[in-house]
Amino acid sequence: MKIIDKLNQIMELELAGVVRYTHYSLMIYGYNRIPIVSWMKSNAMEGLEHAHRAGEMVTLLGGHPSLKIGPLLETENHDIGNIMRESLTHEKEALACYYDLMKLAAEESNVLIEEYAREMISCEELHLDEVDKMLRKPGDIEQFSGV
C-alpha cells in the first residue's frame, strides 16, 4: 500500500532527525550555546514523537513499521549557520513527504490519514519557519533564500 510506504519513509526521516538534532546539540559552541542546545534537544524529542505517530499509523493500517533510518548527512562543518542550513534542508524534505502523504490519502479517500498529514504539515511548516528565521540576520524580514 502506497500510504504505508510513505508513512514508513516519514518514520525513517523523523528518526534521522532525532539522530541529526542530537548530534547537532553536541556540536554547538559559543556564546549562544545553551538556548540553541535546548532547541536542538527539543527538536530531537519532537522527531521521536513524530516517528512514533507515523509508526502508529502504519500499524493502524495493518502494516509493519520500518526498522530503517533515513539518510544522515555529516558534513564535518559544525558552524551554526551550516548546521541550520542542513536543518532547513532536512525539514523541507520531511515537509514534502507529508504533502505526498496528504495527496495519497486524498486519492484513497482516507480522511484519518489526510487529517493526520494536515496536522503534521502545519507543525512542520511552523518548524521550517523557525529555522528560516534563525538563518536571517537581525532586522531582515525577507525569508532566507540560502537553500
PyRosetta script that sets phi, psi and omega in degrees:
from pyrosetta import init, pose_from_sequence

init()
pose = pose_from_sequence("MKIIDKLNQIMELELAGVVRYTHYSLMIYGYNRIPIVSWMKSNAMEGLEHAHRAGEMVTLLGGHPSLKIGPLLETENHDIGNIMRESLTHEKEALACYYDLMKLAAEESNVLIEEYAREMISCEELHLDEVDKMLRKPGDIEQFSGV")
pose.set_psi(1, 131.4)
pose.set_omega(1, -176.5)
pose.set_phi(2, -62.5)
pose.set_psi(2, -36.4)
pose.set_omega(2, -179.4)
pose.set_phi(3, -64.6)
pose.set_psi(3, -42.9)
pose.set_omega(3, 179.3)
pose.set_phi(4, -63.7)
pose.set_psi(4, -42.1)
pose.set_omega(4, 177.8)
pose.set_phi(5, -60.4)
pose.set_psi(5, -42.8)
pose.set_omega(5, 180.0)
pose.set_phi(6, -67.6)
pose.set_psi(6, -39.9)
pose.set_omega(6, 176.9)
pose.set_phi(7, -62.3)
pose.set_psi(7, -39.8)
pose.set_omega(7, 177.2)
pose.set_phi(8, -65.8)
pose.set_psi(8, -39.0)
pose.set_omega(8, 176.2)
pose.set_phi(9, -62.3)
pose.set_psi(9, -42.0)
pose.set_omega(9, 177.7)
pose.set_phi(10, -62.3)
pose.set_psi(10, -44.7)
pose.set_omega(10, 178.8)
pose.set_phi(11, -58.5)
pose.set_psi(11, -44.2)
pose.set_omega(11, 179.1)
pose.set_phi(12, -63.4)
pose.set_psi(12, -42.2)
pose.set_omega(12, 178.3)
pose.set_phi(13, -64.8)
pose.set_psi(13, -42.4)
pose.set_omega(13, 179.8)
pose.set_phi(14, -65.0)
pose.set_psi(14, -38.7)
pose.set_omega(14, 177.2)
pose.set_phi(15, -67.3)
pose.set_psi(15, -35.9)
pose.set_omega(15, 174.7)
pose.set_phi(16, -63.3)
pose.set_psi(16, -36.5)
pose.set_omega(16, 176.4)
pose.set_phi(17, -62.7)
pose.set_psi(17, -36.5)
pose.set_omega(17, 177.2)
pose.set_phi(18, -60.4)
pose.set_psi(18, -48.2)
pose.set_omega(18, -179.8)
pose.set_phi(19, -65.5)
pose.set_psi(19, -45.3)
pose.set_omega(19, -178.2)
pose.set_phi(20, -59.0)
pose.set_psi(20, -53.5)
pose.set_omega(20, -177.4)
pose.set_phi(21, -67.9)
pose.set_psi(21, -31.8)
pose.set_omega(21, 175.3)
pose.set_phi(22, -65.0)
pose.set_psi(22, -45.4)
pose.set_omega(22, 178.1)
pose.set_phi(23, -61.1)
pose.set_psi(23, -48.0)
pose.set_omega(23, -179.8)
pose.set_phi(24, -58.0)
pose.set_psi(24, -41.1)
pose.set_omega(24, -177.9)
pose.set_phi(25, -61.8)
pose.set_psi(25, -26.3)
pose.set_omega(25, 179.1)
pose.set_phi(26, -83.5)
pose.set_psi(26, -17.0)
pose.set_omega(26, -173.4)
pose.set_phi(27, -105.6)
pose.set_psi(27, 9.7)
pose.set_omega(27, -179.7)
pose.set_phi(28, -88.5)
pose.set_psi(28, 129.2)
pose.set_omega(28, 177.7)
pose.set_phi(29, -131.6)
pose.set_psi(29, 159.0)
pose.set_omega(29, 174.2)
pose.set_phi(30, 113.6)
pose.set_psi(30, -176.4)
pose.set_omega(30, -173.5)
pose.set_phi(31, -61.1)
pose.set_psi(31, -33.7)
pose.set_omega(31, -176.9)
pose.set_phi(32, -95.8)
pose.set_psi(32, 17.8)
pose.set_omega(32, -174.8)
pose.set_phi(33, -55.3)
pose.set_psi(33, -49.4)
pose.set_omega(33, -171.0)
pose.set_phi(34, -60.5)
pose.set_psi(34, -51.5)
pose.set_omega(34, 179.7)
pose.set_phi(35, -67.8)
pose.set_psi(35, -32.9)
pose.set_omega(35, -180.0)
pose.set_phi(36, -69.9)
pose.set_psi(36, -42.5)
pose.set_omega(36, 177.8)
pose.set_phi(37, -60.9)
pose.set_psi(37, -43.0)
pose.set_omega(37, 178.6)
pose.set_phi(38, -60.8)
pose.set_psi(38, -42.4)
pose.set_omega(38, 178.9)
pose.set_phi(39, -63.8)
pose.set_psi(39, -42.5)
pose.set_omega(39, 179.3)
pose.set_phi(40, -63.4)
pose.set_psi(40, -44.4)
pose.set_omega(40, 178.9)
pose.set_phi(41, -61.8)
pose.set_psi(41, -40.3)
pose.set_omega(41, 177.7)
pose.set_phi(42, -62.0)
pose.set_psi(42, -40.5)
pose.set_omega(42, 177.8)
pose.set_phi(43, -65.9)
pose.set_psi(43, -37.1)
pose.set_omega(43, 177.4)
pose.set_phi(44, -62.5)
pose.set_psi(44, -44.2)
pose.set_omega(44, 179.3)
pose.set_phi(45, -65.6)
pose.set_psi(45, -39.8)
pose.set_omega(45, 178.0)
pose.set_phi(46, -64.4)
pose.set_psi(46, -40.3)
pose.set_omega(46, 177.6)
pose.set_phi(47, -61.3)
pose.set_psi(47, -39.1)
pose.set_omega(47, 177.9)
pose.set_phi(48, -64.7)
pose.set_psi(48, -41.7)
pose.set_omega(48, 177.2)
pose.set_phi(49, -63.2)
pose.set_psi(49, -43.0)
pose.set_omega(49, 179.6)
pose.set_phi(50, -64.9)
pose.set_psi(50, -40.0)
pose.set_omega(50, 177.8)
pose.set_phi(51, -62.6)
pose.set_psi(51, -41.6)
pose.set_omega(51, 179.9)
pose.set_phi(52, -64.4)
pose.set_psi(52, -42.4)
pose.set_omega(52, 178.8)
pose.set_phi(53, -63.0)
pose.set_psi(53, -42.0)
pose.set_omega(53, 178.2)
pose.set_phi(54, -62.6)
pose.set_psi(54, -42.5)
pose.set_omega(54, 177.8)
pose.set_phi(55, -62.1)
pose.set_psi(55, -38.5)
pose.set_omega(55, 176.9)
pose.set_phi(56, -63.3)
pose.set_psi(56, -37.6)
pose.set_omega(56, 177.9)
pose.set_phi(57, -67.2)
pose.set_psi(57, -36.9)
pose.set_omega(57, 176.9)
pose.set_phi(58, -59.6)
pose.set_psi(58, -49.1)
pose.set_omega(58, -177.7)
pose.set_phi(59, -70.1)
pose.set_psi(59, -32.1)
pose.set_omega(59, 175.9)
pose.set_phi(60, -58.4)
pose.set_psi(60, -36.2)
pose.set_omega(60, -178.8)
pose.set_phi(61, -88.4)
pose.set_psi(61, 4.8)
pose.set_omega(61, 177.8)
pose.set_phi(62, 86.2)
pose.set_psi(62, 15.3)
pose.set_omega(62, -179.4)
pose.set_phi(63, -95.9)
pose.set_psi(63, 179.7)
pose.set_omega(63, -179.9)
pose.set_phi(64, -114.4)
pose.set_psi(64, 119.0)
pose.set_omega(64, -179.5)
pose.set_phi(65, -62.9)
pose.set_psi(65, 141.3)
pose.set_omega(65, -179.3)
pose.set_phi(66, -67.5)
pose.set_psi(66, 147.4)
pose.set_omega(66, 172.5)
pose.set_phi(67, -101.9)
pose.set_psi(67, 5.8)
pose.set_omega(67, -178.6)
pose.set_phi(68, -86.2)
pose.set_psi(68, 167.6)
pose.set_omega(68, 174.1)
pose.set_phi(69, -126.0)
pose.set_psi(69, 145.8)
pose.set_omega(69, -179.1)
pose.set_phi(70, -66.6)
pose.set_psi(70, 174.3)
pose.set_omega(70, -177.9)
pose.set_phi(71, -63.6)
pose.set_psi(71, 141.7)
pose.set_omega(71, 177.2)
pose.set_phi(72, -116.0)
pose.set_psi(72, 133.2)
pose.set_omega(72, -178.6)
pose.set_phi(73, -109.2)
pose.set_psi(73, 120.9)
pose.set_omega(73, 175.1)
pose.set_phi(74, -118.9)
pose.set_psi(74, 104.6)
pose.set_omega(74, -177.6)
pose.set_phi(75, -90.6)
pose.set_psi(75, -9.3)
pose.set_omega(75, -175.8)
pose.set_phi(76, 63.3)
pose.set_psi(76, 12.2)
pose.set_omega(76, 177.7)
pose.set_phi(77, -111.8)
pose.set_psi(77, 107.0)
pose.set_omega(77, -171.6)
pose.set_phi(78, -106.8)
pose.set_psi(78, 24.3)
pose.set_omega(78, 171.0)
pose.set_phi(79, -64.9)
pose.set_psi(79, 137.7)
pose.set_omega(79, -175.9)
pose.set_phi(80, -57.2)
pose.set_psi(80, -37.0)
pose.set_omega(80, 177.5)
pose.set_phi(81, -62.6)
pose.set_psi(81, -43.4)
pose.set_omega(81, 178.6)
pose.set_phi(82, -66.6)
pose.set_psi(82, -40.1)
pose.set_omega(82, 177.9)
pose.set_phi(83, -60.4)
pose.set_psi(83, -44.1)
pose.set_omega(83, -178.7)
pose.set_phi(84, -68.0)
pose.set_psi(84, -36.0)
pose.set_omega(84, 177.1)
pose.set_phi(85, -66.7)
pose.set_psi(85, -39.0)
pose.set_omega(85, 175.4)
pose.set_phi(86, -63.6)
pose.set_psi(86, -39.1)
pose.set_omega(86, 177.7)
pose.set_phi(87, -62.8)
pose.set_psi(87, -42.1)
pose.set_omega(87, 179.5)
pose.set_phi(88, -60.1)
pose.set_psi(88, -44.4)
pose.set_omega(88, 178.0)
pose.set_phi(89, -61.4)
pose.set_psi(89, -45.4)
pose.set_omega(89, 179.2)
pose.set_phi(90, -61.4)
pose.set_psi(90, -44.9)
pose.set_omega(90, -178.8)
pose.set_phi(91, -65.0)
pose.set_psi(91, -38.0)
pose.set_omega(91, 177.9)
pose.set_phi(92, -64.7)
pose.set_psi(92, -38.4)
pose.set_omega(92, 178.7)
pose.set_phi(93, -65.1)
pose.set_psi(93, -44.1)
pose.set_omega(93, 178.6)
pose.set_phi(94, -63.1)
pose.set_psi(94, -43.8)
pose.set_omega(94, 179.9)
pose.set_phi(95, -59.9)
pose.set_psi(95, -42.6)
pose.set_omega(95, 178.5)
pose.set_phi(96, -60.2)
pose.set_psi(96, -38.5)
pose.set_omega(96, 178.5)
pose.set_phi(97, -65.4)
pose.set_psi(97, -39.7)
pose.set_omega(97, 177.7)
pose.set_phi(98, -66.1)
pose.set_psi(98, -37.4)
pose.set_omega(98, 175.4)
pose.set_phi(99, -64.6)
pose.set_psi(99, -41.0)
pose.set_omega(99, 176.1)
pose.set_phi(100, -59.7)
pose.set_psi(100, -42.7)
pose.set_omega(100, 179.7)
pose.set_phi(101, -62.5)
pose.set_psi(101, -43.7)
pose.set_omega(101, 179.9)
pose.set_phi(102, -60.7)
pose.set_psi(102, -40.6)
pose.set_omega(102, 179.1)
pose.set_phi(103, -64.4)
pose.set_psi(103, -45.9)
pose.set_omega(103, 178.7)
pose.set_phi(104, -61.2)
pose.set_psi(104, -42.0)
pose.set_omega(104, -179.7)
pose.set_phi(105, -64.0)
pose.set_psi(105, -39.7)
pose.set_omega(105, 178.2)
pose.set_phi(106, -65.2)
pose.set_psi(106, -40.6)
pose.set_omega(106, 179.2)
pose.set_phi(107, -62.4)
pose.set_psi(107, -33.7)
pose.set_omega(107, -178.5)
pose.set_phi(108, -97.8)
pose.set_psi(108, 7.3)
pose.set_omega(108, -179.2)
pose.set_phi(109, 53.1)
pose.set_psi(109, 42.2)
pose.set_omega(109, 177.7)
pose.set_phi(110, -101.6)
pose.set_psi(110, 94.8)
pose.set_omega(110, -174.8)
pose.set_phi(111, -64.8)
pose.set_psi(111, -39.7)
pose.set_omega(111, -179.5)
pose.set_phi(112, -58.8)
pose.set_psi(112, -49.3)
pose.set_omega(112, -179.1)
pose.set_phi(113, -69.0)
pose.set_psi(113, -37.1)
pose.set_omega(113, 178.6)
pose.set_phi(114, -62.8)
pose.set_psi(114, -43.5)
pose.set_omega(114, 178.9)
pose.set_phi(115, -67.3)
pose.set_psi(115, -39.1)
pose.set_omega(115, 175.4)
pose.set_phi(116, -59.2)
pose.set_psi(116, -46.2)
pose.set_omega(116, 179.9)
pose.set_phi(117, -61.9)
pose.set_psi(117, -42.5)
pose.set_omega(117, 178.6)
pose.set_phi(118, -60.8)
pose.set_psi(118, -44.6)
pose.set_omega(118, 179.0)
pose.set_phi(119, -60.6)
pose.set_psi(119, -43.9)
pose.set_omega(119, -178.6)
pose.set_phi(120, -70.8)
pose.set_psi(120, -34.0)
pose.set_omega(120, 176.0)
pose.set_phi(121, -62.3)
pose.set_psi(121, -44.3)
pose.set_omega(121, 177.8)
pose.set_phi(122, -58.9)
pose.set_psi(122, -45.2)
pose.set_omega(122, 179.6)
pose.set_phi(123, -62.5)
pose.set_psi(123, -46.3)
pose.set_omega(123, -178.1)
pose.set_phi(124, -68.3)
pose.set_psi(124, -36.9)
pose.set_omega(124, 177.7)
pose.set_phi(125, -62.1)
pose.set_psi(125, -42.4)
pose.set_omega(125, 178.4)
pose.set_phi(126, -65.9)
pose.set_psi(126, -38.7)
pose.set_omega(126, 178.7)
pose.set_phi(127, -65.8)
pose.set_psi(127, -43.1)
pose.set_omega(127, 178.0)
pose.set_phi(128, -60.3)
pose.set_psi(128, -39.5)
pose.set_omega(128, 177.8)
pose.set_phi(129, -63.6)
pose.set_psi(129, -39.4)
pose.set_omega(129, 177.3)
pose.set_phi(130, -59.4)
pose.set_psi(130, -47.5)
pose.set_omega(130, -179.0)
pose.set_phi(131, -64.6)
pose.set_psi(131, -43.2)
pose.set_omega(131, 178.9)
pose.set_phi(132, -57.1)
pose.set_psi(132, -45.6)
pose.set_omega(132, -179.4)
pose.set_phi(133, -66.9)
pose.set_psi(133, -32.6)
pose.set_omega(133, 178.4)
pose.set_phi(134, -68.7)
pose.set_psi(134, -25.6)
pose.set_omega(134, -179.7)
pose.set_phi(135, -85.4)
pose.set_psi(135, -11.3)
pose.set_omega(135, 179.5)
pose.set_phi(136, -80.6)
pose.set_psi(136, 152.4)
pose.set_omega(136, 173.1)
pose.set_phi(137, -77.7)
pose.set_psi(137, 148.2)
pose.set_omega(137, 178.0)
pose.set_phi(138, -52.0)
pose.set_psi(138, 130.7)
pose.set_omega(138, -179.7)
pose.set_phi(139, 96.3)
pose.set_psi(139, -20.6)
pose.set_omega(139, 178.3)
pose.set_phi(140, -72.2)
pose.set_psi(140, 129.7)
pose.set_omega(140, 175.8)
pose.set_phi(141, -108.1)
pose.set_psi(141, -13.5)
pose.set_omega(141, 177.6)
pose.set_phi(142, -73.0)
pose.set_psi(142, 146.7)
pose.set_omega(142, 177.0)
pose.set_phi(143, -61.6)
pose.set_psi(143, 148.4)
pose.set_omega(143, 176.7)
pose.set_phi(144, -66.4)
pose.set_psi(144, 135.9)
pose.set_omega(144, -177.2)
pose.set_phi(145, -122.4)
pose.set_psi(145, 17.7)
pose.set_omega(145, -176.1)
pose.set_phi(146, -78.6)
pose.set_psi(146, -2.9)
pose.set_omega(146, 179.7)
pose.set_phi(147, -124.0)
pose.dump_pdb("model.pdb")
